[in-house]
């Protein structure tokens, strides 16, 4: 008979899959713990388990184990899944059954918490990977990245206090360490009295490599286009996350550098 040594009463292990049964539990309960909960001597619980397994024509090797007593001796025990534990308890008193059932509820709650923790961790990793891809492809401004990280934290019940409350949005060659004021192209055209429409100005920016068209799919799987500031354009503007759709960028241009930008695209 194949046996293994256990280090605790109820190991946090995946239940054995038996030949005539589904995998009905994610944890097991040892015969020693059943003895402790019911007040029965362990030798009597062992006898009860053996009688049950014999009647069920069950292979003992599937749930037999060993433990070491205080003197270091290896002694036999059983690790039972929920189905076998419930079967064993049908021959016990109501008080004994209740004690073991309450313990099973604790074990299943602990297992559920562990599984949820794993799922949450996987979800966070996935969202961070999406953010990294979004940042690499669309180059959002630091303030937008901080906003997205705060949203990921909120989605997963995480404390985001360690994140900075303020991010500097400035051109790569800027000095001073402060954010540079920006506005959307429509407002800047008006402020600088430029004779152009916003779509016309954007096309000129794209023709000179400061802006590019990106695409995404909407909920109806239709292709939607939006503008994104290029690597070259980051000297004159930044990409904000669009308030209408977090999956889009919304170009903003540095107020102080816009006249120079207009001159470069022939719109001054």
C-alpha positions, 0 to 999 in steps of 0.5 A: 500500500502506498503511504505518505507522511503528513505534517499537520492534521488537515493539509491544504492539498487538492483532494484525491480524484477517485476512480468512482467519484468526482473531485468533490472537495478541494481539501481533506480532513484527517482521521486525527482531526475527526477524532479530536472534533468528535472526542472519539479515540483515534484508534476507534476512528481508524476502525470506523474508517476501515469498516466504511472503506471496506463496505464501499469497496474503496481502495485504501491507498487513495486516502491512507497516510501516516503521521509522526507521534511525539516519540517520532514513530510513524503511525497510520491515519486517513485523509478523507475528502468531504464526501467520505467524511460525510459518509463516515459521520452518518454513523455518529451522533448529532453533536459529533456530526455538527462539530465536524460539519462546522470545521468543514465550513471553516476549511472551505471558507479558507480554501475559497479565500485562497482561490479568490486571492489567486484570481485577484492576483491574476486579474491585477497582473493582466490589467498591469500588462494591458497598461504597459501595452497601452503605454508603449503603444499610445504613450499617454502622459504621466498624469494619465498613467497615474490615473489608470494605476489608481483605477486598477487599484480601485478595481481590485480593492488595493490601497493606492496611497503609495502612488504620487498624487501629482505627475509632471506632464512636460516635454522631454527637453523641458527644464524646471520640473513643473508641468507645462500648461496644455490645451486642446487644438480647438482652443489653441487655434482660437487663442492664436487667431489661426485661420484653420479648422481643428480637423484641418490642423490635425491633418497638417500635424499628421502630414508632418509626423506630429500626429497619427491615426489609431484604431480600436473596436467599439462595443459593436465591433465597428472600427473607430479612429482617434488621434495620438501624438507621435514620438516626434510630437511629444516635444510639443504635446502630450496624450491624455486619456479620453474622457469619452473612452479610456481606450483612446488618447486625446492630444493636448498641446503645450500652450507656449510651444503651439505658435512654433508648432503651427509654424512648422506645419504651415499654419502660423 
